[in-house]
Amino acid sequence: MAKPELEFFDVNRANWEPVRELEGLYKKLLSRDPETGNWTGMTRFDPGTDTTPLGAQEHDFWEEIIIVEGSLHDLTLNETFTKAMYACRPPGMRHGPWVSPDGCITFEVCSYDTRG
């Protein structure tokens, strides 16, 4: 099985689900392959959201992200990333934590394919 075939649809109709571990952080799942766990979605940071309580992140999957709107300030790198900036992170790459003073929305593709 693979991700489902989906023609264009209004992503605004999909619900933002709160991330339990942190107030002000939300995920929106757009597509998921139940066999591989690969998924496509969005993340929203409300203005002022600070992910310091979650610490730096490290995943066992490839993560590709583009900032759709707003900005994220990486507290480890002391660098701000803004709209239309892109990241491609291999499994095991540490990143974050971040703060989003004005809020941020990202589009993400996450894959357990070890070939990248």
C-alpha atoms as an extended CHARMM CRD file, in Angstrom:
* protein
*
       116  EXT
         1         1  MET       CA              0.0000000000        0.0000000000        0.0000000000  PROA      1               0.0000000000
         2         2  ALA       CA              1.0810000000        3.5920000000       -0.4880000000  PROA      2               0.0000000000
         3         3  LYS       CA             -0.2590000000        6.9710000000        0.4540000000  PROA      3               0.0000000000
         4         4  PRO       CA             -3.7880000000        7.3650000000       -0.9030000000  PROA      4               0.0000000000
         5         5  GLU       CA             -4.3600000000        9.0030000000       -4.2560000000  PROA      5               0.0000000000
         6         6  LEU       CA             -5.7780000000       12.4500000000       -3.5680000000  PROA      6               0.0000000000
         7         7  GLU       CA             -6.8130000000       15.0910000000       -6.0780000000  PROA      7               0.0000000000
         8         8  PHE       CA             -6.5780000000       18.7350000000       -5.0220000000  PROA      8               0.0000000000
         9         9  PHE       CA             -8.5680000000       19.5280000000       -1.8990000000  PROA      9               0.0000000000
        10        10  ASP       CA             -8.8170000000       22.5220000000        0.4030000000  PROA      10              0.0000000000
        11        11  VAL       CA             -6.3440000000       21.8610000000        3.2320000000  PROA      11              0.0000000000
        12        12  ASN       CA             -8.1650000000       24.4750000000        5.3090000000  PROA      12              0.0000000000
        13        13  ARG       CA            -10.9170000000       21.8790000000        5.7840000000  PROA      13              0.0000000000
        14        14  ALA       CA             -8.5240000000       19.5060000000        7.5710000000  PROA      14              0.0000000000
        15        15  ASN       CA             -8.3210000000       20.0220000000       11.3370000000  PROA      15              0.0000000000
        16        16  TRP       CA             -5.3200000000       21.2800000000       13.2560000000  PROA      16              0.0000000000
        17        17  GLU       CA             -4.6190000000       18.8060000000       16.0570000000  PROA      17              0.0000000000
        18        18  PRO       CA             -2.8180000000       20.1100000000       19.1540000000  PROA      18              0.0000000000
        19        19  VAL       CA              0.5370000000       18.5700000000       19.9810000000  PROA      19              0.0000000000
        20        20  ARG       CA             -0.0660000000       17.3610000000       23.5320000000  PROA      20              0.0000000000
        21        21  GLU       CA              3.4410000000       18.0780000000       24.7610000000  PROA      21              0.0000000000
        22        22  LEU       CA              3.4080000000       21.8070000000       23.9820000000  PROA      22              0.0000000000
        23        23  GLU       CA              0.7530000000       24.5020000000       24.0320000000  PROA      23              0.0000000000
        24        24  GLY       CA              0.6740000000       26.5810000000       20.8380000000  PROA      24              0.0000000000
        25        25  LEU       CA              1.9600000000       23.7870000000       18.5550000000  PROA      25              0.0000000000
        26        26  TYR       CA             -0.3860000000       22.0120000000       16.1170000000  PROA      26              0.0000000000
        27        27  LYS       CA             -0.1440000000       19.3500000000       13.3880000000  PROA      27              0.0000000000
        28        28  LYS       CA             -2.3560000000       18.7690000000       10.3510000000  PROA      28              0.0000000000
        29        29  LEU       CA             -2.0390000000       15.3750000000        8.6710000000  PROA      29              0.0000000000
        30        30  LEU       CA             -2.6640000000       15.5260000000        4.9170000000  PROA      30              0.0000000000
        31        31  SER       CA             -1.6370000000       12.0390000000        3.8230000000  PROA      31              0.0000000000
        32        32  ARG       CA             -0.1300000000        8.9230000000        5.4180000000  PROA      32              0.0000000000
        33        33  ASP       CA              1.0150000000        5.4850000000        4.2980000000  PROA      33              0.0000000000
        34        34  PRO       CA             -0.1250000000        3.0800000000        7.0420000000  PROA      34              0.0000000000
        35        35  GLU       CA              2.4390000000        0.4360000000        6.0660000000  PROA      35              0.0000000000
        36        36  THR       CA              5.5820000000        2.5750000000        6.0070000000  PROA      36              0.0000000000
        37        37  GLY       CA              4.5370000000        5.3830000000        8.3440000000  PROA      37              0.0000000000
        38        38  ASN       CA              5.5480000000        7.9640000000        5.7040000000  PROA      38              0.0000000000
        39        39  TRP       CA              3.4230000000       11.0790000000        5.9780000000  PROA      39              0.0000000000
        40        40  THR       CA              2.8130000000       14.5490000000        4.6060000000  PROA      40              0.0000000000
        41        41  GLY       CA              1.4520000000       17.3170000000        6.7660000000  PROA      41              0.0000000000
        42        42  MET       CA              1.7120000000       20.7860000000        8.1630000000  PROA      42              0.0000000000
        43        43  THR       CA              2.8060000000       22.2280000000       11.4960000000  PROA      43              0.0000000000
        44        44  ARG       CA              1.5690000000       25.4930000000       12.9920000000  PROA      44              0.0000000000
        45        45  PHE       CA              3.3440000000       27.4800000000       15.6840000000  PROA      45              0.0000000000
        46        46  ASP       CA              1.1490000000       30.1020000000       17.3400000000  PROA      46              0.0000000000
        47        47  PRO       CA              2.8560000000       33.4720000000       17.9320000000  PROA      47              0.0000000000
        48        48  GLY       CA              5.2400000000       33.1750000000       20.8700000000  PROA      48              0.0000000000
        49        49  THR       CA              5.4930000000       29.3770000000       20.7750000000  PROA      49              0.0000000000
        50        50  ASP       CA              8.7990000000       28.1970000000       22.2450000000  PROA      50              0.0000000000
        51        51  THR       CA              9.7850000000       24.5300000000       21.8330000000  PROA      51              0.0000000000
        52        52  THR       CA             12.5550000000       24.6850000000       24.4540000000  PROA      52              0.0000000000
        53        53  PRO       CA             10.6170000000       22.3040000000       26.7710000000  PROA      53              0.0000000000
        54        54  LEU       CA             10.8420000000       19.6470000000       24.0260000000  PROA      54              0.0000000000
        55        55  GLY       CA             14.5950000000       20.1710000000       23.6080000000  PROA      55              0.0000000000
        56        56  ALA       CA             16.4980000000       19.5190000000       20.4060000000  PROA      56              0.0000000000
        57        57  GLN       CA             14.7550000000       17.0320000000       18.1260000000  PROA      57              0.0000000000
        58        58  GLU       CA             16.1680000000       13.9480000000       16.4320000000  PROA      58              0.0000000000
        59        59  HSD       CA             14.0980000000       11.5890000000       14.2460000000  PROA      59              0.0000000000
        60        60  ASP       CA             14.5040000000        8.1480000000       12.7030000000  PROA      60              0.0000000000
        61        61  PHE       CA             13.0730000000        9.4020000000        9.3880000000  PROA      61              0.0000000000
        62        62  TRP       CA             13.9070000000       11.8500000000        6.6000000000  PROA      62              0.0000000000
        63        63  GLU       CA             12.2240000000       15.2050000000        7.1160000000  PROA      63              0.0000000000
        64        64  GLU       CA             11.7230000000       17.8260000000        4.4070000000  PROA      64              0.0000000000
        65        65  ILE       CA             10.2300000000       21.1460000000        5.4370000000  PROA      65              0.0000000000
        66        66  ILE       CA              9.3760000000       24.4120000000        3.7320000000  PROA      66              0.0000000000
        67        67  ILE       CA              8.1850000000       27.4490000000        5.6680000000  PROA      67              0.0000000000
        68        68  VAL       CA              4.8680000000       28.5390000000        4.1590000000  PROA      68              0.0000000000
        69        69  GLU       CA              4.4230000000       31.6310000000        6.2950000000  PROA      69              0.0000000000
        70        70  GLY       CA              5.9860000000       33.2970000000        9.2940000000  PROA      70              0.0000000000
        71        71  SER       CA              9.3640000000       32.4800000000       10.7930000000  PROA      71              0.0000000000
        72        72  LEU       CA             11.2180000000       30.1920000000       13.1810000000  PROA      72              0.0000000000
        73        73  HSD       CA             14.2450000000       31.2120000000       15.2130000000  PROA      73              0.0000000000
        74        74  ASP       CA             16.5950000000       28.2890000000       15.9140000000  PROA      74              0.0000000000
        75        75  LEU       CA             17.8630000000       28.7480000000       19.4660000000  PROA      75              0.0000000000
        76        76  THR       CA             20.8580000000       26.4360000000       18.9590000000  PROA      76              0.0000000000
        77        77  LEU       CA             22.0820000000       28.0480000000       15.7320000000  PROA      77              0.0000000000
        78        78  ASN       CA             20.8760000000       31.5490000000       16.7100000000  PROA      78              0.0000000000
        79        79  GLU       CA             19.4990000000       31.8920000000       13.1900000000  PROA      79              0.0000000000
        80        80  THR       CA             16.0560000000       32.8840000000       11.9220000000  PROA      80              0.0000000000
        81        81  PHE       CA             14.4210000000       31.0180000000        9.0430000000  PROA      81              0.0000000000
        82        82  THR       CA             11.6190000000       32.6840000000        7.0850000000  PROA      82              0.0000000000
        83        83  LYS       CA              8.9630000000       32.1170000000        4.4210000000  PROA      83              0.0000000000
        84        84  ALA       CA             10.0640000000       29.9970000000        1.4280000000  PROA      84              0.0000000000
        85        85  MET       CA             13.1280000000       28.5830000000        3.2210000000  PROA      85              0.0000000000
        86        86  TYR       CA             13.6410000000       24.8070000000        2.9330000000  PROA      86              0.0000000000
        87        87  ALA       CA             15.3320000000       22.1170000000        5.0390000000  PROA      87              0.0000000000
        88        88  CYS       CA             16.1060000000       18.4690000000        4.2580000000  PROA      88              0.0000000000
        89        89  ARG       CA             17.1360000000       16.5350000000        7.3650000000  PROA      89              0.0000000000
        90        90  PRO       CA             18.4220000000       12.9620000000        7.3020000000  PROA      90              0.0000000000
        91        91  PRO       CA             17.5960000000       10.5400000000       10.1180000000  PROA      91              0.0000000000
        92        92  GLY       CA             19.5450000000       11.3750000000       13.2720000000  PROA      92              0.0000000000
        93        93  MET       CA             20.1640000000       15.0660000000       12.4730000000  PROA      93              0.0000000000
        94        94  ARG       CA             19.6380000000       17.1420000000       15.6330000000  PROA      94              0.0000000000
        95        95  HSD       CA             17.7000000000       20.3820000000       15.1680000000  PROA      95              0.0000000000
        96        96  GLY       CA             15.9650000000       23.0030000000       17.2740000000  PROA      96              0.0000000000
        97        97  PRO       CA             14.6570000000       24.0380000000       19.6880000000  PROA      97              0.0000000000
        98        98  TRP       CA             12.8710000000       27.0180000000       18.1410000000  PROA      98              0.0000000000
        99        99  VAL       CA             10.8350000000       30.0270000000       19.0580000000  PROA      99              0.0000000000
       100       100  SER       CA              8.3320000000       31.6370000000       16.6990000000  PROA      100             0.0000000000
       101       101  PRO       CA              7.7170000000       35.2180000000       17.8240000000  PROA      101             0.0000000000
       102       102  ASP       CA              5.1500000000       35.9660000000       15.0890000000  PROA      102             0.0000000000
       103       103  GLY       CA              3.8850000000       32.4440000000       14.3770000000  PROA      103             0.0000000000
       104       104  CYS       CA              4.7620000000       30.0290000000       11.5860000000  PROA      104             0.0000000000
       105       105  ILE       CA              3.2400000000       27.3940000000        9.2980000000  PROA      105             0.0000000000
       106       106  THR       CA              5.3770000000       24.7000000000        7.6710000000  PROA      106             0.0000000000
       107       107  PHE       CA              4.6800000000       22.0240000000        5.0540000000  PROA      107             0.0000000000
       108       108  GLU       CA              6.4340000000       18.7250000000        5.8140000000  PROA      108             0.0000000000
       109       109  VAL       CA              7.1700000000       15.4340000000        4.0690000000  PROA      109             0.0000000000
       110       110  CYS       CA              8.5040000000       12.6860000000        6.3380000000  PROA      110             0.0000000000
       111       111  SER       CA              9.8140000000        9.3900000000        5.0270000000  PROA      111             0.0000000000
       112       112  TYR       CA             11.3110000000        6.2730000000        6.5670000000  PROA      112             0.0000000000
       113       113  ASP       CA             13.0080000000        5.4910000000        3.2310000000  PROA      113             0.0000000000
       114       114  THR       CA             16.6570000000        5.1210000000        4.2730000000  PROA      114             0.0000000000
       115       115  ARG       CA             17.8810000000        5.9080000000        0.7500000000  PROA      115             0.0000000000
       116       116  GLY       CA             16.7420000000        9.5260000000        1.1320000000  PROA      116             0.0000000000
